[in-house]
Amino acid sequence: MKRFIPLLLPALLVTQAFAASSITRVGTTAAPFLGIGVGSRAMGMGGAYTSVGEDVSCLYWNPGSAVVLEQSEVLFIQNDYLADTDLNYMAFVTHLGDDSSVGISMTYLDYGEMEVTTLEDQEGTGEFFQASDLALGLTYSLRFTDRFSIGFTGKYVENKIWHEKANAMAFDVGTRFRTNFNGMVLGMGIFNYSFQEMEMSGTDLLVGHDLNPNQGGDNPAVPANLDVLSWSLPVTFRIGVSMYAFDNPLHSLLLSADASHPVDNSESISLGSEYGFRDRFFVRGGWHQLFLKDQEGGATLGAGLHLPLASAGKLYIDASWQDFGRLESVVRYSLRFAW
């Protein structure tokens, strides 16, 4: 029984996280960028990747998978995202020994430069401001047995707009278990769990306030701060299953499915598949967030090329396409090295 206690840890945490409310609370959390999936392989498979975790992007999908990677890996992503935003992701994993690994990751979403407008100057004041989101993560993954592993990620999350910013510390915990049934893998985790809420602060919230505008002779501009609300992070619980329908030196077919329960949206299911030829060329397809209320699009496609390098190194080039319905589509590219 003791060996299953770590496997149940995310389930115990999610019970606390979601017990307070079972209704959908769309738009009531901070840092929604934390829900943007990373990795062209993962997104080509519809984001059904919690149990797959066969590359360094597992730092996002399930930190419990980091220890099962065969080599050290580094991943670079720089993609155009929705509404002219720019999504950047970097991750690195290396082994500390046979049964533990450590990794670092960074997500940076750049909203670009926008013109300042006011009620008086609705066409713009001539000034420009920038906005961005940042998440920095440190991961430790531990193998308990040849079948079960667990991982933890501590991360710093920051939202920034012009001179204002908000930040918080959060953590992810994930587990991975390989069963005896045809190599089926189970994965689950809770993500973006925090004891803090995010609240904007900065110089633009400083205002001059007249305590009594009907009375003359007093100070008409007493320094004051605008009071803004604080918001929790988008805690999400995911559970996934994956299995190779067949896997031989010539052909392979990987099938996967994820169920997701975010605190700020309805539940959904993601489905994915990957066909491989000679472990060199891959085609992928899936559906992201099936049954999500008010979902836009969801179909995904992808392809990948694996090239051996000198000294047992490997280069992985992956691309994916994701349909966002009325918001059009997003194409992602990933470059990954293993050695």
N, C-alpha and C positions, 0 to 999 in steps of 0.2 A: 504493500500500500504506500510506503514512504516514497518509492520511486515515482509515483504518479502525482505527488503533491506539487512539484514544480509545474507539471502540465496543467494543473487546475488553477494556478495563480492568476493568469489573465482572466479566467472566468469569474474568480472571486472579485477582482478589481472592477470588472465590467458591471457586476451586480450593484456595486456601490455607485458607479458612475451614472447608471441609467435608472436607478430606482426612483429618483425624484420626479421624473416625468416620462410619460409614454407618448406624449403628443409631439407632432412635428414642430420644430422651432427654426424654420428656415430663416437665415439672415440674422440670427441672434448670437453668433459667436464671432470672436476675433480671429484673425489670421487664417481665412479660408484657403489661402494658397497651400496650406499643409495637406490639403486633400488632392492636390494635383499629382497624379501618378508620374513616376520617372522611369526612364529606360525604354528604348524602342522595342526591345524584345518583350518586355512585360506588357506594354501598351498594345503591341501587335496582337497579343493574346488576350485582349480585352481587359487587362488589369487583373486577371484571375491568377495572381502570382504569389499569394501568401504562403502556399505550400511548396512552390517550385524552388525559388531562391537559389538557383544554380549559378549566380554571378553576383558581382559586387553590389548591384542595385538592391540586393536583399537588405541592405542597411535601411532602406526605406520600407520595403514590403514586409520583412520579418527578420529582425536582428538575430533570432535564434538560428538562422541558416548560415551565418557568416563562418562558423567554425567548420562547416562541411565542405567549403571551397577547397579544391585541390591545390591551388596556387595563389600567390599574392596577385591582386588585381587592382587596376585603377580604371576609372570610368570618367569620360568627359561628355557633357551634353550642353549644347548651346542652340536653342530653338526659338523661332518665332511662335508666340502663343496667341490666344484670343485677344481681340481689340488692340492690336499693335503692341502687345507686351512682349517682353523678352525673357525667356525662362532659361536659367543656367543651373547646372547641377554637376558636382564633382564628388567622387567617393573613392576611398582607398581602403583596402583590407590586407592585412598580413597576419601570419600565424605567429603566436608566441611560443607554441610547442605543439605536441600532437593533439592536445585536447582543449586548446583555447585560441582565440583570435581577437584582434583589436582592429577597429576601423574608425575612420573619420569621414564626415560628409558635410557638404554645404549646398544649400538651395538658395538661389537668389533670383527673385522675380522683379524685373525692372519695368515700371510703368511708363518710362520715358519722360520727356519734358512737355509740360502743359502750360498754357498761358493763364495768368491770374485774371479773374474777372470779379467784378463787384456789382452791387445793385446800380451804382452810378455809371460804371464802365462795363457794360455787359458784352461789349465787343473786345474787351481786353484792356489792361492797364499798361501793357508794354513789358511787364515783368513776367518771368517764367519760374515755375517751380517743378520739383521732381518728387516722385514717390517710389518706394521700393519695399520689398519684404525680404527678410533674411532668416534662415535657420541654420545653425551650426550644431553638428551632432558628434558625439563620441560614443562608440559602441564597444561593448565587451561581450563576447560569445563563448559559451562553455559547453563542452560535450560531456554528458553524464555517462552515456553508454554508446555503443556503436549505432544505436537507433534513435536515441533521444538527445536533444540539445536545447539550450535556452540562451537568450541574449537580452541585453539591456542597452538602451541608448538614452543618454542624458543630452538634452539639447537646449540651446539658447534661441529664443524666437523674438524677432523684432519687426515691428511695423514702423515705417517712417514716411511722413508726408510734409514737405517743406521744412519748417523748423520744429515740427512736432514729432514725437516718437513714443512708442509704447513697447515694453519688453516683458518677458516672463521666462522662467525655466520650466521645462516639461520633460517627460520621459516616455519611452516606448518599452514594452516588454513583449517578447515573442517566443514561441516554442515550436519545435519541429520534431515530428515522430514518424519514423519509417516503419511501416507495418510488415508483417509476414505475408500479407495478401498481395502477391504479384508486384511487390515493391511499391505499393500505394503509400503515399506520403500525406500526413495530416499536419496542418500548420494553423496556428491561431495567435492572436495578439491583441493588445490594447495600445492605442497610439494617441499621442498628444495629451496624456494625462498630466494635470498640473494642479498644484495647490494655490496657484496665483491666478489673478485675473489681469487682463491688459487694459491699461488706462492711458490715454494720450496726455502728454505734458510737453510744454515748450513755450517759447517766448510769444508766439502769436496768440496764446490764450491769456496774456496779460492785457488788461484793459483799464481805462480810467473811468471810474464810476462816481456819479453825483448822488450822494446818499439822500439828499433832499432837494430835488430840482425846483421845488416851489419856494425855496428859501434862498435869499441872496446873502452874500458875504461869506459863505462857507467854501470849502475846497470843492471845485466842480469835477475834479479828476483824481479821486482817491484810488491808488493802485489796488487792483483786484484781479483775481483769477476766475476765468470761466469754469464752471463746474461741469465736467464731462462724465459720462457713465463708464463703468468698467465692464468688460466682457470676458467670458471664459473662453478657453481654447476649444476647438472642434474635436472633442474626444470621439474616437471611433473604435469599434470592436469588429474584427474580421476573423473569419474562420475559413479555411480552404482545404481542398483535397485535390491531389493530382496523381496520375498514373500513366505509365507508358503502355499503350495498347499493344505495341510491339517495338522492339529495339534490337537491331542487329547491325553488323558492319555496313550494310547497304541502305537500309531504310529504318526510320523510326517515326513513331507517332505518339506525341504527348498530349494528353487531355487534362484540363484543369477546370475547377469551379471555385468561386469565392462567394461567401455570403457576408454582407457588410451591414452593420448597425451603427450609423453615426448619431450623435446626440442632437444634431441640428437638421436632420432630414429623415426621410422614410427609409426603410430597409430596402436592400436591393441585392441582386445576384449577378455576378459576372462570370462569363464562360469564355474559355480559351482553348486553342489547339495549335500544335506546331508539328509540321512534317519536316523531317530531315533526310537529306540524301548524302550518304557517305560521310556524315558528320562534318560536311563542308558548306552545303547550301541548305537554307531553311526558308519555308514559307509558313505564314501564320495567319490566323483569323480568330475573331471572337466578337463578343458583345459586352460592352461595358455598362454596368448598372442597369440591368434588366429589371423591370417593375418599379423603378424609381419614379415617384410621383412628379409629374411635369417635366419628365426627361426630354432633352433635346438630342436627337440622334442616338448613337451608341455603338454602331457597327465599327469594327476595327480590322485592319489588314496590316501585314508586315512581311519583311523578308530580311534575311541575314546571311552573311558570308564570313566563314571562319578560315583564316590563313595562318599556317604554321610559320614561325620565325626561327631564326638561329638560336641556339642554346636553349631549346625546349620552350621558347616563348611562343605566344599566340596573339594574333590580332583579330578582333571581332568588329565587324562593321554591320550595323543594324539600322533599319529604317522602318517607320510605321506611319499609318494613316488612320485618323480617327474622325468619325462623322459627328458634328455637333448640331445637326439640323439647321435651323434658321441662323445659327451663328457660324455657318459654313464648316470647314474642316481644318484639322491641324496635322501637319506632317512633322515627324520627329526623326532626328538622326542621332545615333550614339556611336562613340568610338571607345573601345575597351581593349586594354592590354593585360595579358596574364604572363607570369614568369615564375 
